[in-house]
Amino acid sequence: MPGPDRPHDVWKRHISEQLKLRDRVQRQPFEEIFHQYNRLLEKSDLQAVLSERYQADKYEVQRGHEASSGSDSGRSDALQQEMAQMRIKHQEELTELHKKRGELAQNVIELNNLIQQKEKEIQSNEAKSVQTQTYSKQGDLERANQTLKDEYDALQITFSALEEKLRKTTEDNQELVSRWMAEKAQEANRLNAENEKDSRRRQAKLQKELADAAKEPLPIDPDDDIEVLAEDSGKGGGETSPNRPLSRTPSKKISQPPPGGLLDSISNIFGFSPGSRLLATGGMDRRVKLWEVISGRCEPKGALTGSNAGITSIEFDSAGSYLLAASNDFASRIWTVDDYRLRHTLTGHSGKVLSARFLLDNARIVSGSYDRTLKLWDLRSKVCMKTVFAGSSCNDIVCTEQCVMSGHFDKKVRFWDIRAESIVRELELLGRVTSLDLNHDRTELLTCSRDDLVKIIDLRTNAVRQTFSAQGFKCGADWTRVTFSPDGSYVAGGSADGALYVWNVLTGKVDRTLDRNHNSAINSVSWSPSGAYVASVEKGSKAILWSDM
C-alpha cells in the first residue's frame, strides 16, 4: 500500500497539471501560426521554382528571337510584355509572401518571447506558491504545536492539582479513620465499663438480697403481677417432650416486675439461645436484655448496650456464643454473650434494618432493610460482600446453607442463591409477608402474611403444601412472627386479639388456643430449641413464657 505523498511530489504533479492546462489553452493559436508559416514556405518554394522556369523560358525566347532574326518581332514583343507582366505579378506576390513571412516570423518571435515570459511567471508563481504553502503549513504546524503544548501544560496543572487534592483527601481520610477508630475504642471502653459497672451493681444487689433473704422470709403478695403457678402433680418439675401440645396455663407472666429489676421495659422481639438456657429480648429501649430461664422462671442476667435505636431482630449463633441484633439506626451489631462486649457494628444500609440472620457457618450474616436491599457480610473482614436490590422492604429473613429467603412488603417471598448476584426465584402470596421460619431439617418454609393465613412451602417443589387459618385469628402487624416447634409438628402464632394459636401440622387444624392473657395484639412468638417453652410478647410491655406442665 503506497504511503502518503511527499511535499515535492505534490508540487511536481501540480506543475505538470499546470503545463498541460497551458498546452491545452495555447495550442490552437500556435497551431494556426505554424500552419500559415508552412503554407508560406511552400508558396516561397513554388515561387522559386516558377522563377527558375521563367528564366529558362526567357533564355529560350531570346534564342528563338535571335534565330528567327526578328520575323516575329511583333509576337515576341507581345510575349515579352506578357512575360514582364507575369514577372511583375510574381514579383509582387513574392514580395507579399516575403512580407507575410517576415510578419509571421516576427509573430513567432514575439510569441516565443511571450511563452518564455509566461514560463518565467509560472515558475515565479510556483516558487511563490510553494514558499507560501510551506510558510502556511509551517505556521499551521507551529500553531498546532503551541495548542498541544498549552493543552499539555493545562493537563499537567490539572494533574498536579488532582494529585495534591488526592494527597490531602488521603491524609484527611486517614485522619478521619484514626479519629473514628479512637472514638469507637472510647465508645467500646465506655460500654465495657458500663457493663462491668452494671455487673458489679447486680452482684452487690444480689448479695444484699441473698443476705436479706437469709435473715427473714419474703411474704407472698397475692396481688403481685408475677404469677408462679404450681406444677401438675402428675408430671413433676422436669422439662417434657417437645412433641406434646402446650398447656393452657402460663408458667410465668411478666408485666410489672419488682422495682429495680431488668424487666422494667419488656421488648417487642426476643429469641432463645440454642440450649434454651437464655432468653434475649429487645425493643425501643435500645438494649438487648438477657434472661436466664430456670424452672419456668426468668431471672435477669445482663444487658447488651451500643445500639442507637430500637431493636428489630435478635438471633443467637449456633453455639450460643454470639448474639446478633438488627436496629432502627440502619446497623446490625454482634455481641459476645459471656462478657457482654460489642464486637462488630455493620453499617451500610440506608434504612432501618428489619432482620439479620447468621448463615450456617457463623462467619457470615445476611441483613434485610427497609431500603429494599439485602446485604451479605463477612465477619472475618468486617465488609459487605454483596448487595442485592430486592425491590421491596424486607420484613424477615431465613437461611439455608446456600440460599437466603426473604419476606417482603410487596407480598413476595424471594429466594437468593448467595453464590449468585441477584434474586433467582420469587413466590407471591396474597398479603404482605410478616415473618418466615424453617423447620428443623430446613426443607419447609413457614410464612405469615397480612391476609391472615399461615402457610407451609415445600422448598423441594417450591409449592405451598399447607395453609393454616382459624376463626378469630388475625395478623395484627407487619412484623407479626410465627414459628415452628423444634420437631416441626406444631406451628404457633399470635393473633391481634391477644390469643396464641397452635396448629397441628399433621392434621392442619387448630390444636388449641391458649388463654387470652395478653391485652393487645401479639407481635412475636418464639419456641425454645428444647421445646419446653414458648414465649409470646404483645405490642406494649407484657411478655408471657408458656411451659408444658
C-alpha positions as CSV (number, residue, x, y, z in Angstrom):
1,M,0.0,0.0,0.0
2,P,1.6,3.3,-1.1
3,G,2.4,5.7,1.6
4,P,1.4,9.4,1.7
5,D,2.8,11.8,-1.0
6,R,5.8,13.8,0.0
7,P,5.6,17.7,-0.5
8,H,7.9,17.9,-3.5
9,D,5.9,15.1,-5.3
10,V,2.8,17.1,-4.8
11,W,4.3,20.2,-6.3
12,K,5.7,18.2,-9.3
13,R,2.3,16.9,-10.0
14,H,0.8,20.4,-9.7
15,I,3.4,21.9,-12.1
16,S,2.7,19.1,-14.6
17,E,-1.0,19.8,-14.5
18,Q,-0.5,23.5,-15.0
19,L,1.7,22.9,-18.1
20,K,-0.9,20.5,-19.5
21,L,-3.5,23.2,-18.9
22,R,-1.4,25.8,-20.6
23,D,-0.8,23.4,-23.5
24,R,-4.5,22.9,-24.0
25,V,-5.3,26.6,-23.9
26,Q,-2.5,27.9,-26.1
27,R,-2.0,25.0,-28.5
28,Q,-4.7,26.1,-31.1
29,P,-3.4,29.6,-31.8
30,F,0.2,28.3,-32.2
31,E,-1.0,25.5,-34.4
32,E,-2.7,28.1,-36.8
33,I,0.5,30.2,-36.9
34,F,2.7,27.2,-37.7
35,H,0.2,26.1,-40.4
36,Q,0.3,29.5,-42.1
37,Y,4.0,29.6,-41.7
38,N,4.3,26.2,-43.5
39,R,2.0,27.4,-46.3
40,L,4.2,30.5,-46.8
41,L,7.3,28.3,-47.0
42,E,5.5,26.1,-49.6
43,K,4.5,29.2,-51.7
44,S,8.0,30.6,-51.4
45,D,9.4,27.3,-52.7
46,L,6.9,27.3,-55.6
47,Q,7.8,30.9,-56.4
48,A,11.4,30.0,-56.6
49,V,10.6,27.1,-59.0
50,L,8.5,29.3,-61.2
51,S,11.2,32.0,-61.3
52,E,13.7,29.5,-62.5
53,R,11.3,28.2,-65.1
54,Y,10.6,31.8,-66.3
55,Q,14.3,32.4,-66.5
56,A,14.7,29.3,-68.7
57,D,11.8,30.3,-70.9
58,K,13.3,33.8,-71.2
59,Y,16.5,32.4,-72.4
60,E,14.8,30.1,-74.9
61,V,12.7,33.0,-76.2
62,Q,15.8,35.2,-76.6
63,R,17.5,32.4,-78.5
64,G,14.4,31.9,-80.7
65,H,14.2,35.5,-81.3
66,E,17.8,35.7,-82.4
67,A,17.3,32.6,-84.6
68,S,14.2,33.9,-86.3
69,S,16.0,37.2,-86.9
70,G,13.2,39.3,-86.0
71,S,10.5,37.8,-88.1
72,D,8.2,37.5,-85.4
73,S,9.2,40.7,-83.6
74,G,5.6,41.7,-83.0
75,R,4.8,38.4,-81.5
76,S,7.9,38.5,-79.4
77,D,7.2,41.9,-78.1
78,A,3.7,40.8,-77.1
79,L,5.2,37.8,-75.4
80,Q,7.8,39.9,-73.6
81,Q,5.2,42.2,-72.4
82,E,3.1,39.3,-71.1
83,M,6.2,37.9,-69.5
84,A,7.1,41.2,-67.9
85,Q,3.6,41.5,-66.5
86,M,3.8,38.0,-65.2
87,R,7.2,38.7,-63.7
88,I,5.9,41.9,-62.1
89,K,2.9,40.0,-60.8
90,H,5.1,37.2,-59.5
91,Q,7.5,39.8,-58.0
92,E,4.6,41.4,-56.2
93,E,3.3,38.1,-55.0
94,L,6.8,37.2,-53.9
95,T,7.2,40.5,-52.1
96,E,3.8,40.0,-50.5
97,L,4.8,36.5,-49.4
98,H,8.1,37.7,-48.0
99,K,6.3,40.4,-46.2
100,K,3.9,37.9,-44.7
101,R,6.8,35.6,-43.9
102,G,8.5,38.4,-42.1
103,E,5.3,39.3,-40.2
104,L,4.8,35.6,-39.3
105,A,8.4,35.3,-38.2
106,Q,8.0,38.4,-36.1
107,N,4.9,36.9,-34.6
108,V,6.7,33.7,-33.9
109,I,9.5,35.6,-32.2
110,E,7.0,37.6,-30.2
111,L,5.0,34.5,-29.2
112,N,8.2,32.7,-28.2
113,N,9.2,35.7,-26.1
114,L,5.7,35.7,-24.6
115,I,5.9,32.0,-23.9
116,Q,9.2,32.4,-22.2
117,Q,7.8,35.3,-20.2
118,K,4.8,33.3,-19.2
119,E,7.0,30.3,-18.3
120,K,9.1,32.6,-16.1
121,E,5.9,34.0,-14.5
122,I,4.6,30.4,-13.9
123,Q,7.9,29.4,-12.4
124,S,7.9,32.5,-10.2
125,N,4.3,31.9,-9.2
126,E,5.0,28.3,-8.5
127,A,8.0,29.2,-6.4
128,K,5.9,31.8,-4.5
129,S,3.1,29.3,-4.1
130,V,5.5,26.6,-2.8
131,Q,7.0,29.1,-0.4
132,T,3.6,30.4,0.7
133,Q,2.3,26.8,1.2
134,T,5.4,26.0,3.1
135,Y,5.1,29.1,5.3
136,S,1.3,28.3,5.7
137,K,2.0,24.7,6.7
138,Q,4.8,25.7,9.0
139,G,2.5,28.3,10.6
140,D,-0.2,25.7,11.0
141,L,2.2,23.2,12.5
142,E,3.6,25.9,14.8
143,R,0.0,26.8,15.9
144,A,-0.9,23.2,16.4
145,N,2.3,22.6,18.3
146,Q,1.6,25.6,20.5
147,T,-2.0,24.4,21.1
148,L,-0.8,20.9,22.1
149,K,1.8,22.5,24.3
150,D,-0.8,24.6,26.0
151,E,-3.1,21.6,26.5
152,Y,-0.3,19.6,27.9
153,D,0.5,22.4,30.3
154,A,-3.1,22.7,31.3
155,L,-3.3,18.9,31.8
156,Q,-0.1,19.0,33.8
157,I,-1.5,21.7,36.0
158,T,-4.8,19.8,36.4
159,F,-2.9,16.6,37.2
160,S,-0.8,18.4,39.8
161,A,-4.0,19.9,41.4
162,L,-5.7,16.5,41.4
163,E,-2.6,14.8,42.8
164,E,-2.5,17.4,45.6
165,K,-6.2,17.0,46.2
166,L,-5.8,13.2,46.4
167,R,-3.0,13.6,48.8
168,K,-5.0,15.9,51.0
169,T,-8.0,13.6,50.7
170,T,-5.9,10.6,51.7
171,E,-4.5,12.5,54.7
172,D,-8.0,13.6,55.7
173,N,-9.3,10.1,55.3
174,Q,-6.5,8.7,57.4
175,E,-7.1,11.3,60.0
176,L,-10.9,10.6,60.0
177,V,-10.3,6.8,60.2
178,S,-7.9,7.4,63.1
179,R,-10.4,9.6,64.8
180,W,-13.2,7.1,64.1
181,M,-11.2,4.2,65.5
182,A,-10.3,6.3,68.5
183,E,-13.9,7.2,69.1
184,K,-15.0,3.6,68.6
185,A,-12.4,2.4,71.0
186,Q,-13.5,5.0,73.5
187,E,-17.2,4.0,73.0
188,A,-16.3,0.3,73.4
189,N,-14.3,1.1,76.6
190,R,-17.2,3.2,77.8
191,L,-19.7,0.4,77.1
192,N,-17.5,-2.2,78.6
193,A,-17.0,-0.1,81.7
194,E,-20.8,0.4,81.9
195,N,-21.4,-3.3,81.5
196,E,-18.8,-4.1,84.2
197,K,-20.4,-1.4,86.4
198,D,-23.8,-3.0,85.9
199,S,-22.4,-6.4,86.6
200,R,-20.8,-5.3,89.8
201,R,-24.0,-3.5,90.8
202,R,-26.1,-6.6,90.1
203,Q,-23.7,-8.8,92.0
204,A,-23.8,-6.4,95.0
205,K,-27.6,-6.2,94.9
206,L,-27.9,-10.0,94.6
207,Q,-25.6,-10.5,97.6
208,K,-27.6,-8.0,99.5
209,E,-30.9,-9.7,98.6
210,L,-29.5,-13.1,99.5
211,A,-28.3,-11.7,102.8
212,D,-31.8,-10.1,103.5
213,A,-33.5,-13.3,102.4
214,A,-31.3,-15.3,104.8
215,K,-32.4,-13.0,107.6
216,E,-36.2,-13.2,107.1
217,P,-38.6,-14.9,104.6
218,L,-40.3,-12.9,102.0
219,P,-44.1,-12.8,102.2
220,I,-46.0,-13.7,99.0
221,D,-48.3,-10.9,97.8
222,P,-51.4,-12.3,96.1
223,D,-51.8,-9.1,94.1
224,D,-48.4,-9.3,92.6
225,D,-48.4,-9.3,88.8
226,I,-45.8,-12.1,88.7
227,E,-47.6,-15.4,88.7
228,V,-45.8,-18.6,89.6
229,L,-48.2,-21.4,89.1
230,A,-47.9,-24.8,90.7
231,E,-46.8,-27.8,88.7
232,D,-49.1,-30.6,87.8
233,S,-48.6,-33.3,90.4
234,G,-48.6,-36.0,87.8
235,K,-45.7,-34.6,85.7
236,G,-43.1,-33.4,88.1
237,G,-40.8,-30.4,87.6
238,G,-38.6,-31.5,84.7
239,E,-38.8,-30.5,81.1
240,T,-41.1,-32.6,78.9
241,S,-41.1,-33.8,75.3
242,P,-41.4,-31.1,72.7
243,N,-43.9,-33.1,70.7
244,R,-46.7,-32.7,73.3
245,P,-49.0,-29.7,72.9
246,L,-48.6,-26.8,75.3
247,S,-50.6,-26.2,78.5
248,R,-53.3,-23.5,78.6
249,T,-51.7,-22.2,81.8
250,P,-48.8,-19.7,81.7
251,S,-45.7,-20.7,83.6
252,K,-44.8,-17.0,84.3
253,K,-46.4,-13.8,83.2
254,I,-44.1,-10.8,83.0
255,S,-45.8,-7.4,83.2
256,Q,-44.7,-5.4,86.2
257,P,-41.5,-6.9,87.7
258,P,-40.1,-6.0,91.1
259,P,-38.6,-2.5,91.4
260,G,-35.0,-2.3,90.2
261,G,-35.3,-5.5,88.1
262,L,-34.2,-5.7,84.5
263,L,-37.8,-6.3,83.3
264,D,-38.9,-2.7,83.7
265,S,-39.2,-2.4,79.9
266,I,-40.3,-5.6,78.1
267,S,-39.3,-5.7,74.4
268,N,-41.1,-6.3,71.2
269,I,-38.8,-9.1,69.9
270,F,-36.9,-11.9,71.5
271,G,-35.1,-15.2,70.9
272,F,-33.9,-18.3,72.8
273,S,-30.3,-19.4,72.9
274,P,-29.6,-22.9,71.4
275,G,-29.6,-24.6,74.7
276,S,-32.8,-22.8,75.8
277,R,-30.9,-21.5,78.9
278,L,-31.0,-17.9,77.8
279,L,-33.8,-15.7,76.5
280,A,-32.8,-12.4,74.8
281,T,-35.3,-9.5,74.5
282,G,-35.1,-6.3,72.6
283,G,-37.2,-3.2,72.0
284,M,-37.4,0.5,71.8
285,D,-35.2,1.0,74.9
286,R,-32.2,0.3,72.6
287,R,-30.9,-2.5,74.8
288,V,-30.8,-6.3,74.4
289,K,-31.6,-7.9,77.7
290,L,-30.6,-11.4,78.7
291,W,-32.7,-13.6,81.0
292,E,-31.8,-17.0,82.4
293,V,-34.7,-19.4,82.2
294,I,-34.7,-21.6,85.4
295,S,-37.6,-24.0,86.0
296,G,-40.0,-21.8,84.1
297,R,-38.9,-18.6,85.6
298,C,-36.9,-15.7,84.0
299,E,-34.0,-14.3,86.1
300,P,-32.3,-11.1,84.8
301,K,-28.7,-11.9,83.7
302,G,-27.4,-8.7,81.9
303,A,-27.9,-6.1,79.2
304,L,-26.1,-5.6,75.9
305,T,-25.7,-1.9,75.0
306,G,-24.4,0.0,72.0
307,S,-27.5,0.4,69.7
308,N,-28.6,3.9,69.0
309,A,-32.2,3.0,68.2
310,G,-34.8,0.3,68.8
311,I,-34.1,-3.4,68.3
312,T,-35.9,-5.1,65.5
313,S,-34.4,-8.6,65.3
314,I,-32.5,-10.9,67.6
315,E,-30.7,-14.2,66.9
316,F,-28.0,-16.4,68.6
317,D,-25.4,-18.2,66.6
318,S,-25.5,-22.0,66.6
319,A,-23.0,-22.2,69.5
320,G,-24.8,-19.6,71.6
321,S,-21.6,-17.6,72.0
322,Y,-22.6,-14.6,69.9
323,L,-25.8,-12.6,69.7
324,L,-26.8,-10.7,66.5
325,A,-29.3,-7.8,66.7
326,A,-30.7,-5.6,63.9
327,S,-31.6,-2.0,64.7
328,N,-33.6,1.0,63.5
329,D,-30.3,3.0,63.3
330,F,-29.5,1.4,59.9
331,A,-27.0,-1.0,61.5
332,S,-26.6,-4.6,62.8
333,R,-24.4,-5.4,65.8
334,I,-22.8,-8.5,67.3
335,W,-22.0,-9.1,71.0
336,T,-20.3,-11.9,72.8
337,V,-22.7,-13.4,75.3
338,D,-20.2,-14.3,78.0
339,D,-18.7,-10.8,78.6
340,Y,-21.5,-8.6,77.0
341,R,-18.9,-6.9,74.8
342,L,-19.8,-5.3,71.5
343,R,-17.7,-7.0,68.8
344,H,-18.9,-5.8,65.4
345,T,-21.0,-2.9,64.1
346,L,-22.1,-3.4,60.5
347,T,-23.3,-0.3,58.7
348,G,-24.1,0.3,55.1
349,H,-27.9,0.2,54.8
350,S,-29.8,3.5,54.1
351,G,-32.9,2.5,56.0
352,K,-34.0,0.6,59.1
353,V,-32.5,-2.9,59.3
354,L,-35.6,-5.1,60.0
355,S,-34.0,-8.5,60.1
356,A,-30.5,-10.1,60.4
357,R,-29.5,-13.7,60.4
358,F,-26.4,-15.9,60.8
359,L,-25.5,-18.2,58.0
360,L,-24.8,-21.8,59.0
361,D,-21.0,-21.2,59.1
362,N,-21.5,-18.4,61.7
363,A,-18.8,-16.5,59.7
364,R,-21.3,-14.6,57.6
365,I,-24.6,-12.8,58.2
366,V,-27.4,-11.6,55.9
367,S,-29.3,-8.4,56.7
368,G,-32.5,-7.1,55.2
369,S,-33.6,-3.5,55.3
370,Y,-36.4,-1.0,54.7
371,D,-34.2,0.4,51.9
372,R,-35.2,-2.6,49.8
373,T,-31.8,-4.3,49.8
374,L,-30.2,-7.4,51.3
375,K,-26.6,-7.4,52.2
376,L,-24.2,-10.3,52.8
377,W,-21.5,-9.6,55.4
378,D,-18.2,-11.3,56.1
379,L,-17.4,-11.2,59.8
380,R,-13.7,-12.0,59.4
381,S,-13.1,-9.0,57.2
382,K,-16.0,-6.9,58.5
383,V,-17.0,-5.9,55.0
384,C,-20.1,-6.2,52.8
385,M,-19.5,-8.9,50.3
386,K,-22.7,-8.5,48.2
387,T,-25.7,-6.2,47.9
388,V,-28.9,-7.4,46.2
389,F,-31.7,-5.0,45.4
390,A,-34.9,-6.8,46.2
391,G,-37.4,-4.1,45.1
392,S,-39.4,-4.0,48.3
393,S,-38.9,-3.5,52.0
394,C,-37.6,-6.7,53.7
395,N,-39.5,-7.8,56.8
396,D,-37.8,-11.1,57.7
397,I,-35.0,-13.4,56.6
398,V,-34.2,-17.1,57.0
399,C,-31.2,-19.0,55.6
400,T,-30.1,-22.5,54.5
401,E,-26.6,-23.5,53.5
402,Q,-26.5,-21.7,50.2
403,C,-29.9,-20.0,49.9
404,V,-31.4,-16.9,51.6
405,M,-35.2,-16.5,51.7
406,S,-36.7,-13.1,52.4
407,G,-40.3,-11.9,53.0
408,H,-41.3,-8.5,51.7
409,F,-43.9,-5.8,51.9
410,D,-44.9,-6.4,48.2
411,K,-46.4,-9.8,49.2
412,K,-43.5,-11.8,47.7
413,V,-41.1,-14.3,49.2
414,R,-37.7,-14.1,47.3
415,F,-35.1,-16.8,47.1
416,W,-31.5,-15.8,46.6
417,D,-28.5,-18.1,46.0
418,I,-25.6,-16.4,47.8
419,R,-23.3,-17.5,45.1
420,A,-25.3,-15.5,42.5
421,E,-25.6,-11.7,42.1
422,S,-29.4,-11.4,42.1
423,I,-32.7,-12.9,43.1
424,V,-33.2,-16.3,41.5
425,R,-36.8,-17.0,42.3
426,E,-40.0,-15.4,43.6
427,L,-43.2,-16.6,45.2
428,E,-46.1,-14.3,45.6
429,L,-48.6,-14.6,48.4
430,L,-52.0,-12.9,49.0
431,G,-50.8,-10.4,51.6
432,R,-47.7,-8.6,52.9
433,V,-45.2,-11.1,54.3
434,T,-44.6,-10.5,58.0
435,S,-42.4,-13.4,59.0
436,L,-40.6,-16.6,57.9
437,D,-39.3,-19.7,59.7
438,L,-37.7,-23.0,58.8
439,N,-38.4,-26.5,60.2
440,H,-35.6,-28.4,61.8
441,D,-34.3,-30.1,58.6
442,R,-34.7,-26.9,56.6
443,T,-37.0,-28.4,53.9
444,E,-40.1,-26.5,54.7
445,L,-40.7,-22.7,54.9
446,L,-43.3,-21.3,57.2
447,T,-44.8,-17.9,56.2
448,C,-47.2,-15.5,57.8
449,S,-48.9,-12.7,55.8
450,R,-51.5,-9.9,56.3
451,D,-54.2,-11.9,54.6
452,D,-54.4,-13.8,58.0
453,L,-53.0,-17.0,56.6
454,V,-50.1,-19.1,57.7
455,K,-48.6,-21.3,55.0
456,I,-46.0,-24.1,54.7
457,I,-44.0,-24.0,51.5
458,D,-42.2,-27.2,50.4
459,L,-38.7,-26.0,49.4
460,R,-38.1,-29.1,47.2
461,T,-41.1,-28.3,45.0
462,N,-41.4,-24.6,45.6
463,A,-45.1,-25.0,46.2
464,V,-47.5,-24.3,49.0
465,R,-48.0,-27.6,50.8
466,Q,-50.4,-26.5,53.6
467,T,-52.4,-23.4,54.7
468,F,-53.5,-22.7,58.3
469,S,-56.2,-20.4,59.4
470,A,-58.6,-20.1,62.3
471,Q,-61.8,-18.4,63.3
472,G,-60.7,-15.3,65.1
473,F,-57.0,-15.5,64.1
474,K,-55.9,-12.2,62.6
475,C,-52.4,-11.0,61.8
476,G,-52.1,-7.8,63.9
477,A,-48.9,-6.1,62.4
478,D,-46.5,-6.1,59.5
479,W,-43.9,-7.7,61.9
480,T,-46.1,-10.4,63.4
481,R,-43.9,-13.5,63.9
482,V,-44.9,-17.2,63.7
483,T,-42.8,-20.2,64.5
484,F,-42.3,-24.0,64.0
485,S,-42.0,-26.2,67.1
486,P,-38.5,-27.7,67.3
487,D,-39.6,-31.0,65.8
488,G,-41.8,-29.3,63.1
489,S,-45.0,-31.0,64.4
490,Y,-46.7,-27.7,65.5
491,V,-47.0,-24.2,64.4
492,A,-47.6,-21.3,66.8
493,G,-48.7,-17.8,66.0
494,G,-50.1,-14.8,67.9
495,S,-53.3,-13.0,66.9
496,A,-54.5,-9.4,67.0
497,D,-57.0,-10.3,69.8
498,G,-54.2,-11.4,72.2
499,A,-54.7,-15.2,71.7
500,L,-51.9,-17.7,71.0
501,Y,-53.0,-20.2,68.3
502,V,-51.2,-23.6,68.0
503,W,-51.9,-25.7,64.8
504,N,-51.1,-29.4,64.3
505,V,-49.1,-29.7,61.1
506,L,-50.2,-33.3,60.6
507,T,-54.0,-32.5,60.7
508,G,-53.8,-28.9,59.6
509,K,-56.3,-27.9,62.3
510,V,-56.0,-25.7,65.4
511,D,-54.7,-28.0,68.2
512,R,-55.5,-25.4,70.9
513,T,-55.9,-21.7,71.6
514,L,-54.0,-20.6,74.7
515,D,-55.9,-18.3,77.1
516,R,-56.1,-14.7,76.2
517,N,-53.7,-13.4,78.9
518,H,-52.5,-10.7,76.5
519,N,-54.4,-7.4,76.4
520,S,-53.4,-6.4,72.8
521,A,-52.1,-8.0,69.6
522,I,-49.2,-10.5,69.9
523,N,-46.2,-9.3,67.9
524,S,-43.9,-12.2,68.2
525,V,-43.8,-15.9,69.2
526,S,-40.6,-17.9,69.8
527,W,-40.3,-21.6,70.6
528,S,-37.3,-22.7,72.7
529,P,-35.0,-25.2,70.9
530,S,-35.7,-27.8,73.6
531,G,-39.5,-27.4,73.1
532,A,-40.1,-26.8,76.7
533,Y,-41.2,-23.2,76.4
534,V,-43.0,-20.8,74.1
535,A,-42.5,-17.1,74.7
536,S,-45.0,-14.5,73.4
537,V,-44.9,-10.8,73.5
538,E,-47.6,-8.3,72.9
539,K,-47.5,-4.8,71.5
540,G,-46.6,-2.8,74.6
541,S,-44.9,-4.2,77.7
542,K,-46.2,-7.7,78.5
543,A,-44.4,-11.0,77.7
544,I,-45.5,-14.4,78.7
545,L,-43.4,-17.6,79.0
546,W,-45.5,-20.7,78.4
547,S,-44.3,-24.1,79.6
548,D,-45.6,-27.6,79.0
549,M,-46.6,-28.8,82.6
